[in-house]
Amino acid sequence: MEQGIPRWLTLDPQSAVPPFEQIKQAILAAANAGEAAVGTRLPPVRALAAHLGIAANTVARAYRELEHAGVVETKGRAGTTVTAGGDAARQKVGAAADAFAEVVRSAGLSESEAIAIARAALRRA
């Protein structure tokens, strides 16, 4: 681990996947594989951004989205720690999908209409 940065936390500059998404995917994969167990402290936003050569806001966005998904917890200057593996995030998304499906059915929308709405929401996110 260089400068407190895990080896699994890297970016592929050739990838079409945005850097914030690559960071999210790397953290989720590490959490699922046990490389980033619950309680693992992630590198500070600025340190990771400097190491990866990207803007601090990019790392902050990845951390925010992971926090919203329930995978990490950020406590200001105390840092960001892994709070759950990807299974918890999948469960949360599954619950949101169930709620979405209920709204879709009650609105009388077709499956294809619902999928189009969900895709549009993912693009905006």
C-alpha positions as a LaTeX table, in Angstrom:
\begin{tabular}{lrrr}
\hline
Residue & $x$ (\AA) & $y$ (\AA) & $z$ (\AA) \\
\hline
Met1 & 0.00 & 0.00 & 0.00 \\
Glu2 & 1.61 & 3.24 & $-1.19$ \\
Gln3 & 0.98 & 6.33 & 0.98 \\
Gly4 & $-1.98$ & 4.57 & 2.60 \\
Ile5 & $-3.59$ & 3.90 & $-0.80$ \\
Pro6 & $-4.66$ & 0.27 & $-1.32$ \\
Arg7 & $-3.29$ & $-1.41$ & $-4.44$ \\
Trp8 & $-6.81$ & $-2.30$ & $-5.58$ \\
Leu9 & $-7.81$ & 1.38 & $-5.70$ \\
Thr10 & $-6.67$ & 2.33 & $-9.20$ \\
Leu11 & $-8.07$ & 3.92 & $-12.34$ \\
Asp12 & $-7.94$ & 2.77 & $-15.94$ \\
Pro13 & $-7.35$ & 5.93 & $-17.99$ \\
Gln14 & $-8.36$ & 4.05 & $-21.17$ \\
Ser15 & $-11.76$ & 3.11 & $-19.76$ \\
Ala16 & $-14.97$ & 4.75 & $-20.94$ \\
Val17 & $-16.24$ & 4.42 & $-17.36$ \\
Pro18 & $-16.00$ & 7.77 & $-15.52$ \\
Pro19 & $-13.34$ & 7.93 & $-12.78$ \\
Phe20 & $-15.86$ & 8.38 & $-9.95$ \\
Glu21 & $-17.64$ & 5.21 & $-11.11$ \\
Gln22 & $-14.34$ & 3.30 & $-11.32$ \\
Ile23 & $-13.61$ & 4.30 & $-7.73$ \\
Lys24 & $-17.06$ & 3.17 & $-6.60$ \\
Gln25 & $-16.71$ & $-0.15$ & $-8.42$ \\
Ala26 & $-13.24$ & $-0.75$ & $-6.97$ \\
Ile27 & $-14.45$ & $-0.12$ & $-3.42$ \\
Leu28 & $-17.53$ & $-2.31$ & $-3.90$ \\
Ala29 & $-15.44$ & $-5.11$ & $-5.39$ \\
Ala30 & $-12.95$ & $-4.89$ & $-2.52$ \\
Ala31 & $-15.79$ & $-4.92$ & 0.03 \\
Asn32 & $-17.34$ & $-7.98$ & $-1.65$ \\
Ala33 & $-13.99$ & $-9.77$ & $-1.79$ \\
Gly34 & $-13.14$ & $-8.96$ & 1.81 \\
Glu35 & $-10.15$ & $-6.81$ & 0.85 \\
Ala36 & $-11.95$ & $-3.83$ & 2.38 \\
Ala37 & $-13.67$ & $-5.36$ & 5.39 \\
Val38 & $-16.20$ & $-3.52$ & 7.51 \\
Gly39 & $-14.28$ & $-0.89$ & 9.46 \\
Thr40 & $-11.58$ & $-0.44$ & 6.82 \\
Arg41 & $-10.67$ & 3.23 & 6.62 \\
Leu42 & $-10.53$ & 4.58 & 3.08 \\
Pro43 & $-7.90$ & 7.11 & 2.03 \\
Pro44 & $-8.77$ & 10.77 & 2.59 \\
Val45 & $-10.41$ & 12.40 & $-0.42$ \\
Arg46 & $-7.51$ & 14.75 & $-1.17$ \\
Ala47 & $-4.85$ & 12.07 & $-0.74$ \\
Leu48 & $-6.63$ & 9.66 & $-3.08$ \\
Ala49 & $-7.30$ & 12.40 & $-5.63$ \\
Ala50 & $-3.63$ & 13.44 & $-5.61$ \\
His51 & $-2.51$ & 9.81 & $-5.91$ \\
Leu52 & $-4.84$ & 9.17 & $-8.86$ \\
Gly53 & $-4.21$ & 12.54 & $-10.50$ \\
Ile54 & $-7.86$ & 13.59 & $-10.48$ \\
Ala55 & $-9.95$ & 16.33 & $-8.87$ \\
Ala56 & $-10.90$ & 15.92 & $-5.22$ \\
Asn57 & $-14.56$ & 16.45 & $-6.17$ \\
Thr58 & $-14.40$ & 13.25 & $-8.25$ \\
Val59 & $-13.34$ & 11.18 & $-5.25$ \\
Ala60 & $-15.84$ & 13.00 & $-3.03$ \\
Arg61 & $-18.65$ & 12.12 & $-5.45$ \\
Ala62 & $-17.71$ & 8.44 & $-5.37$ \\
Tyr63 & $-17.62$ & 8.45 & $-1.57$ \\
Arg64 & $-20.97$ & 10.33 & $-1.37$ \\
Glu65 & $-22.67$ & 7.83 & $-3.68$ \\
Leu66 & $-21.24$ & 4.90 & $-1.72$ \\
Glu67 & $-22.43$ & 6.53 & 1.50 \\
His68 & $-25.90$ & 7.00 & 0.04 \\
Ala69 & $-25.88$ & 3.30 & $-0.91$ \\
Gly70 & $-24.96$ & 2.36 & 2.66 \\
Val71 & $-21.55$ & 0.94 & 1.80 \\
Val72 & $-19.39$ & 3.55 & 3.55 \\
Glu73 & $-19.81$ & 6.10 & 6.30 \\
Thr74 & $-18.12$ & 9.49 & 6.28 \\
Lys75 & $-17.49$ & 11.27 & 9.55 \\
Gly76 & $-15.92$ & 14.54 & 8.40 \\
Arg77 & $-12.30$ & 14.79 & 9.50 \\
Ala78 & $-12.56$ & 11.35 & 11.12 \\
Gly79 & $-12.55$ & 9.86 & 7.64 \\
Thr80 & $-14.54$ & 7.42 & 5.57 \\
Thr81 & $-14.89$ & 3.78 & 6.56 \\
Val82 & $-16.47$ & 0.74 & 4.96 \\
Thr83 & $-19.69$ & $-0.09$ & 6.79 \\
Ala84 & $-21.07$ & $-2.89$ & 4.64 \\
Gly85 & $-20.16$ & $-5.12$ & 1.78 \\
Gly86 & $-21.80$ & $-4.83$ & $-1.58$ \\
Asp87 & $-24.55$ & $-7.18$ & $-0.42$ \\
Ala88 & $-25.98$ & $-4.42$ & 1.79 \\
Ala89 & $-25.94$ & $-2.01$ & $-1.12$ \\
Arg90 & $-27.67$ & $-4.57$ & $-3.33$ \\
Gln91 & $-30.33$ & $-5.10$ & $-0.67$ \\
Lys92 & $-30.96$ & $-1.37$ & $-0.47$ \\
Val93 & $-31.22$ & $-1.11$ & $-4.25$ \\
Gly94 & $-33.53$ & $-4.14$ & $-4.30$ \\
Ala95 & $-35.83$ & $-2.49$ & $-1.78$ \\
Ala96 & $-35.87$ & 0.70 & $-3.85$ \\
Ala97 & $-36.62$ & $-1.35$ & $-6.97$ \\
Asp98 & $-39.54$ & $-3.03$ & $-5.21$ \\
Ala99 & $-40.94$ & 0.36 & $-4.24$ \\
Phe100 & $-40.43$ & 1.59 & $-7.81$ \\
Ala101 & $-42.27$ & $-1.45$ & $-9.17$ \\
Glu102 & $-45.23$ & $-0.74$ & $-6.89$ \\
Val103 & $-45.44$ & 2.85 & $-8.15$ \\
Val104 & $-45.14$ & 1.67 & $-11.76$ \\
Arg105 & $-47.95$ & $-0.87$ & $-11.34$ \\
Ser106 & $-50.25$ & 1.58 & $-9.55$ \\
Ala107 & $-49.64$ & 4.15 & $-12.31$ \\
Gly108 & $-50.52$ & 1.56 & $-14.95$ \\
Leu109 & $-47.22$ & 1.89 & $-16.80$ \\
Ser110 & $-45.82$ & $-0.90$ & $-18.93$ \\
Glu111 & $-42.55$ & $-2.65$ & $-18.14$ \\
Ser112 & $-40.86$ & $-0.99$ & $-21.13$ \\
Glu113 & $-42.03$ & 2.45 & $-19.96$ \\
Ala114 & $-40.73$ & 1.75 & $-16.46$ \\
Ile115 & $-37.37$ & 0.59 & $-17.77$ \\
Ala116 & $-37.06$ & 3.71 & $-19.91$ \\
Ile117 & $-37.79$ & 5.88 & $-16.87$ \\
Ala118 & $-35.25$ & 3.98 & $-14.76$ \\
Arg119 & $-32.58$ & 4.29 & $-17.48$ \\
Ala120 & $-33.20$ & 8.03 & $-17.74$ \\
Ala121 & $-32.86$ & 8.35 & $-13.96$ \\
Leu122 & $-29.57$ & 6.42 & $-13.99$ \\
Arg123 & $-28.20$ & 8.69 & $-16.69$ \\
Arg124 & $-29.11$ & 11.77 & $-14.64$ \\
Ala125 & $-27.57$ & 10.36 & $-11.46$ \\
\hline
\end{tabular}
